[in-house]
Amino acid sequence: MSTLSTHVLDATTGTPAAGVHVALAGADGSVLGTGRTDDDGRIRALTDEPLPPGTYTLTFGTGEWFAERDIVPFYPEVVVTFRISVAGNHFHVPLLLSPFAYSTYRGS
């Protein structure tokens, strides 16, 4: 079984994106966990249970987060689909965010 965390950074200000809503779903679309990023832009664990190998989706509520700052973004949400192929590892999915672009990668 594996664990999962995320971190969202606002590229326009160079600061953590606190308060971004994030949902974790399984391949069947069932929601496995939700949360909001803390003051450091992090969610250290999206579920109480470890994740078995499989395909998962993280949905970041970027439109809501930008709207709270009176910014109209191009992307109302960011959806990142990834695969855990080996049990027992920790997976970290960072998101670097701006109103008109985003990037992500497999972190550590």
Protein Blocks (a to p, Z undefined) as FASTA:
>chain_A
ZZdddddddfknopacehiacddddfkopafbdcdddfkopafbfbfbdcdedddddddd
fklmmmmnopacfblbdcdddddfbghiacdddddddfkbccddddZZ
